[in-house]
Amino acid sequence: MRDRTDEVREHGFTDHVLVCTNGRDSEYADCAEADGPAVYDAVTSWLRDRGVFWSRVHVAETSCLGLCSADGAAVAIHPRNRWYSDVRPGDVPALLADEFGPEASNLGVRPRG
C-alpha cells in the first residue's frame, strides 16, 4: 500500500465528484435506471468546459451511495462532504455552479458549515 496524498495534492487535485451509476436486478430503484450514466456525462462535460476535469477535479462512477431513488442519481462531492439525491442531467449545471462557482473558481474550498 502506498499513501499518495501529497503527490495528488502537489498536482493540484482539490475535489472529487462521485456519481452513482449502480444498476441492480431487483424491485428497488437504482441510479442506473434513474439517469446515473447521463448525470456522470453531464458532470464530466461541465468540468471539461471549464478546464478542470482530471486536473483539479476527479470524477468517478460509483456503486451504491445509499441514496437510491427512481427520481435521479446520487452524487457526493468531497472533501466538501456534500451529498445529493434525485439528480437529473439537467440539474448538474446548477449543482456544480453552486458548489464550485459558475466558472469552477471555488475549488479546494472547505466544506460549508
N, C-alpha and C positions, 0 to 999 in steps of 0.2 A: 504494500500500500504506500502511495506517495501523497503527501499533502502538497497541493499545488496552488494554495490560496494566494500566496504572494505573487506567483507567476501570473495568475489570472488578473489580479489587481494591477500589476505593472503594465499589462497590456490594455488597460482602460476599461475592462468589463465592470459594469456597475449594477446591472439589473438583470433579472431572469423572469421571463413570462412563460408560465406553464399553461398549456391548453389541453384539456381532456378531449381525447378523440376515441375513448374506450367504447367498444361495442360488446354486447353480450347477447346470448340467446336465452332470454327469459321474458317474463311478463313485465319486468320493471323498465323504466325509462333508462336510456343511456345516451351519452353525449354524441356518439357516432351518428345516431338517428336524429339527433337534435342539432344538426349542422356543425358539429365539432370540427370536422375537417375544413369546412368553409370558414369557420372562425379562425382556425390556425392560419389559413391562407390570407385572411384579411389582416391578421396581426403582422405577419411577415411582410405583406405589401406596404402597410402603413409605416413600418420601421425602415424598410428599404427606401421608400420615398423620401425619408428624412436622413438617410445615410448612416443609420446607427445599427442596422441589423448585422449581427455577428461581429460587431466591433465593440460597441458599448453595451448592447442588449442581446442576450441569448434567448432563444425561444425553443421550447421543447414540447413535443406531443407527449402526453402522459396517459397512463391508465387512470382508473377512477380516482378522483379527488374527493369523493364523498359528498358531492353537491348535485346529485343526479336530478334531472328534470327533463320532461318532454318539451319544455319551453325554450331550451337553449343549452349551450355548453357551459361547463365550469372553467373558470380562468383564475389562476393565482399569480400574483406579482410579488417577487421577492427581491431584495430583503425588506421590502415595504410591509410585508405581511398583510397584503390586501387579497381578499377572496371574493369572487363574483360567481353568481349562477345565472341561468337563463340568458346567457349572452348569445345574441344572434350576430351574423356578419355585419349587419347594418349598425350595430351598437359599438363596434370596435373603434371607429374614429373618435367618437366622443369619450369612450372609456380611456383610451390611451392618451388623448389630449388632456384629459383631466388628471391622469397620473403623471405624465411626462412633460406636459406643456404642448401647445399646438405644433411646435417645431422640434419636439423632443429635446428641449434645452434644460429640462429639470431632471436630468439623470443623476443617479447617485444620491438623491435626496433621501434623507432618513424618513422612516415611516411617520405618517400622520398620527397624532395622539388621540 
